[in-house]
Amino acid sequence: MKMKMLHVAALVIFLIVCFAPAASTQEDQESNHYSGVAMGTGGSVGGKTLQFDFRITEYTTDAEVQQFAQLVKEKGTDALRRALEKEDKGRFNIVGSTGTAIAVARKRQQGPNTIITIVTARTMTFAELYNNGRSTSYPFGFLQVTLNDKGEGTGQIMAAAKIRFDKKKGEYQIESFGNQYVKATNVRPWK
């Protein structure tokens, strides 16, 4: 039941990200750089923390989001991953690593808060690909943070996710690999 609720919440988040209009200001054209702490809150990652940062150099337009939505609807997850691998809207990385390119970056206002959502084509290790385990079917990374008027806040991280279109239900779905209880905490502008 708990897992189903997580899937429903993730689906709602994905639909909001894809179809809510992005804020369109001059600030969108500037670089946005934030740092934070990824904190495991349960399961095998409970109590573990990692510092991360992300830098957005360009936000994804509504037209680009519609193209990605249509691509996953018509051709599936593999085609979406190939398209997202070509995108470079900035960089997300765990401190001390080279990280991965941000494929989709969206920013919107909700009252006084700013919500930033990032999707990446997840980098998989050689061992993961060689063993061809279930995790290889979850080729995307997902981060969503809610920031206050000072640019500080918290959010949620899915280190491995699957995005698909359910033709029977006529809806887009995002599914997390396993029980990922990872929160983004202490997110603030990088100075």
MARZA-72928 format. One record per residue (C-alpha): residue number from 1; residue in three letters; y, x negated, z. Coordinates in Angstrom, 1 decimal. Each point is the difference from the previous one (the first is absolute). Layout:
REM residues N
SITE seq type  north   east     up
SITE NUM  ala      Y      X      Z
...
This chain:
REM residues 191
SITE seq type  north   east     up
SITE   1  met    0.0    0.0    0.0
SITE   2  lys    2.4   -2.8    0.9
SITE   3  met   -0.8   -1.8   -3.2
SITE   4  lys    0.7    3.2   -2.0
SITE   5  met    3.4    0.4    1.7
SITE   6  leu    0.8   -3.6   -1.0
SITE   7  his   -0.9    0.7   -3.6
SITE   8  val    2.1    3.1    0.0
SITE   9  ala    3.0   -1.9    1.5
SITE  10  ala   -0.4   -2.8   -2.5
SITE  11  leu   -0.1    2.5   -2.9
SITE  12  val    3.2    1.7    1.2
SITE  13  ile    1.7   -3.5    0.3
SITE  14  phe   -1.1   -0.9   -3.5
SITE  15  leu    1.2    3.3   -1.5
SITE  16  ile    3.4   -0.4    1.7
SITE  17  val    0.2   -3.6   -1.3
SITE  18  cys   -0.8    0.9   -3.6
SITE  19  phe    2.0    3.1   -0.4
SITE  20  ala    3.0   -0.2    2.3
SITE  21  pro    3.0   -1.4   -1.7
SITE  22  ala    1.0   -3.5    1.0
SITE  23  ala    3.4   -0.7    1.4
SITE  24  ser    2.2   -1.3   -2.8
SITE  25  thr    2.8   -2.2    1.3
SITE  26  gln    1.4   -3.4   -0.8
SITE  27  glu   -1.9   -1.3    3.0
SITE  28  asp   -3.2    0.7   -2.0
SITE  29  gln    0.9   -2.8   -2.4
SITE  30  glu    0.4   -2.5    2.8
SITE  31  ser   -2.9   -1.9    1.7
SITE  32  asn   -1.3    1.5    3.2
SITE  33  his   -2.0   -2.3    2.3
SITE  34  tyr   -1.7    1.1    3.2
SITE  35  ser   -2.4   -1.5    2.5
SITE  36  gly   -2.4    1.7    2.4
SITE  37  val   -3.2   -0.2    2.0
SITE  38  ala   -3.3    1.6   -1.2
SITE  39  met   -1.8    1.2    3.2
SITE  40  gly   -3.6    1.2    0.1
SITE  41  thr   -0.3    3.0    2.2
SITE  42  gly   -3.7    0.7   -0.1
SITE  43  gly   -3.3   -0.8   -1.6
SITE  44  ser   -0.8   -3.6   -0.9
SITE  45  val    3.7   -0.9   -0.2
SITE  46  gly    1.0    1.4    3.4
SITE  47  gly    2.4   -2.2    1.8
SITE  48  lys    0.5   -2.5   -2.9
SITE  49  thr    3.4   -0.7   -1.3
SITE  50  leu    1.4   -1.8   -3.1
SITE  51  gln    3.6   -0.6   -1.1
SITE  52  phe    0.9    1.2   -3.5
SITE  53  asp    3.0    0.3   -2.1
SITE  54  phe    0.9    1.7   -3.3
SITE  55  arg    2.8   -0.5   -2.4
SITE  56  ile    0.9    2.7   -2.5
SITE  57  thr    1.9   -1.2   -3.1
SITE  58  glu   -0.1    3.3   -1.9
SITE  59  tyr   -0.9    3.5    0.7
SITE  60  thr   -2.4    2.1   -2.1
SITE  61  thr    1.7    2.7   -2.0
SITE  62  asp   -1.0    3.6   -0.2
SITE  63  ala   -1.1   -0.4   -3.6
SITE  64  glu   -2.3   -3.0    0.9
SITE  65  val   -1.6    2.0    2.8
SITE  66  gln   -0.6    2.9   -2.4
SITE  67  gln   -1.7   -2.4   -2.4
SITE  68  phe   -2.2   -1.4    2.7
SITE  69  ala   -0.9    3.5    1.2
SITE  70  gln   -0.9    1.0   -3.6
SITE  71  leu   -2.0   -3.2   -0.5
SITE  72  val   -2.2    0.6    3.1
SITE  73  lys   -0.4    3.7   -1.0
SITE  74  glu   -1.1   -0.8   -3.6
SITE  75  lys   -1.8   -3.4    0.3
SITE  76  gly   -0.8   -0.5    3.6
SITE  77  thr    0.3   -2.6    2.7
SITE  78  asp   -0.9   -3.1   -2.1
SITE  79  ala    2.7    0.7   -2.5
SITE  80  leu    2.5    0.5    2.8
SITE  81  arg   -1.0   -3.3    1.6
SITE  82  arg    0.4   -1.9   -3.3
SITE  83  ala    3.5    1.6   -0.5
SITE  84  leu    1.1   -0.8    3.6
SITE  85  glu   -1.2   -3.6   -0.4
SITE  86  lys    2.7   -0.5   -2.6
SITE  87  glu    2.8    1.3    2.3
SITE  88  asp    2.1   -2.3    2.1
SITE  89  lys    2.5    1.9    2.3
SITE  90  gly    0.0   -2.7    2.7
SITE  91  arg   -2.5   -1.6    2.3
SITE  92  phe   -2.0    1.0    3.1
SITE  93  asn   -1.6   -2.7    2.0
SITE  94  ile   -1.6   -0.9    3.3
SITE  95  val    2.0   -2.9    1.5
SITE  96  gly   -1.5   -3.2   -1.2
SITE  97  ser   -1.6    1.4   -3.2
SITE  98  thr    1.3    0.4   -3.5
SITE  99  gly   -0.5    3.8    0.2
SITE 100  thr   -0.2    2.4   -2.8
SITE 101  ala    2.4    1.6   -2.5
SITE 102  ile    1.4    3.4    0.8
SITE 103  ala   -0.9    2.4   -2.8
SITE 104  val    1.8    3.1    1.2
SITE 105  ala    3.0    0.1    2.4
SITE 106  arg    1.7    3.2    0.9
SITE 107  lys    2.9    0.7    2.3
SITE 108  arg    1.3    3.4    1.1
SITE 109  gln    2.1    1.5    2.7
SITE 110  gln   -1.3    2.6    2.5
SITE 111  gly    2.9    1.0    2.2
SITE 112  pro    1.3   -3.2    1.7
SITE 113  asn   -3.2   -1.9   -0.8
SITE 114  thr   -1.0   -2.1   -3.0
SITE 115  ile   -3.6    0.1   -1.1
SITE 116  ile   -1.3   -2.9   -2.1
SITE 117  thr   -3.4    0.2   -1.6
SITE 118  ile   -1.8   -2.8   -1.7
SITE 119  val   -3.2   -0.1   -2.1
SITE 120  thr   -1.7   -3.2   -1.1
SITE 121  ala   -2.9   -0.8   -2.2
SITE 122  arg   -2.0   -1.6    2.8
SITE 123  thr   -1.1   -3.6   -0.3
SITE 124  met   -3.8   -0.3    0.5
SITE 125  thr   -1.8   -3.1    1.1
SITE 126  phe   -2.6   -1.7   -2.2
SITE 127  ala   -2.7    0.8    2.7
SITE 128  glu    1.1    3.7    0.0
SITE 129  leu   -0.3    0.2   -3.8
SITE 130  tyr   -3.2   -2.0   -0.1
SITE 131  asn   -1.7    2.2    2.5
SITE 132  asn    1.4    3.1   -1.7
SITE 133  gly    0.0    2.0    3.2
SITE 134  arg    1.5    3.4    0.6
SITE 135  ser    3.5   -1.5    0.7
SITE 136  thr    0.4   -0.9   -3.7
SITE 137  ser    0.4    3.7   -0.7
SITE 138  tyr    3.2   -0.1    2.1
SITE 139  pro    2.3   -2.2   -2.2
SITE 140  phe    3.4    1.0    1.4
SITE 141  gly    2.1   -1.0    3.0
SITE 142  phe    2.4    2.5    1.6
SITE 143  leu    2.9   -0.4    2.4
SITE 144  gln    2.4    2.7    1.1
SITE 145  val    2.8   -0.6    2.6
SITE 146  thr    2.6    2.2    1.4
SITE 147  leu    3.3   -1.8    0.9
SITE 148  asn    2.9    1.2    2.1
SITE 149  asp    3.7   -0.6   -0.9
SITE 150  lys   -0.3   -3.6    1.2
SITE 151  gly   -2.9   -0.7   -2.4
SITE 152  glu   -2.5   -0.2    2.8
SITE 153  gly   -3.2    2.1    0.3
SITE 154  thr   -3.8    0.4   -0.1
SITE 155  gly   -2.6    1.2   -2.5
SITE 156  gln   -3.5    0.0   -1.2
SITE 157  ile   -2.1   -2.5   -2.0
SITE 158  met   -3.1    0.6   -2.1
SITE 159  ala   -1.4   -3.4   -0.9
SITE 160  ala   -2.4    1.5   -2.5
SITE 161  ala    0.4    3.4   -1.6
SITE 162  lys   -1.2    2.1   -2.9
SITE 163  ile    2.3    2.2   -2.1
SITE 164  arg   -1.5    2.7   -2.2
SITE 165  phe    0.6    3.3   -1.6
SITE 166  asp   -2.3    2.8    1.0
SITE 167  lys   -0.3    2.1   -3.2
SITE 168  lys   -1.7    2.9    1.8
SITE 169  lys    2.8    0.4    2.6
SITE 170  gly    2.7   -1.2   -2.3
SITE 171  glu    1.5   -2.5    2.5
SITE 172  tyr    0.4   -3.7    0.6
SITE 173  gln   -1.8   -1.5    2.9
SITE 174  ile    0.3   -3.3    1.9
SITE 175  glu   -3.0   -1.1    2.1
SITE 176  ser   -0.1   -2.8    2.4
SITE 177  phe   -3.0   -2.4    0.1
SITE 178  gly   -1.7    0.7    3.3
SITE 179  asn    1.9    0.6    3.3
SITE 180  gln    3.1   -2.1   -0.5
SITE 181  tyr    2.1    0.4    3.1
SITE 182  val    2.8   -2.4   -0.9
SITE 183  lys    3.6    0.7    0.9
SITE 184  ala    3.1   -1.8   -1.2
SITE 185  thr    2.2   -0.6    3.0
SITE 186  asn    3.2   -1.8    0.8
SITE 187  val    1.1    0.3   -3.7
SITE 188  arg    3.5   -1.3   -0.5
SITE 189  pro    2.3   -1.5   -2.6
SITE 190  trp   -0.8   -3.7   -0.6
SITE 191  lys    2.9   -2.3    0.7
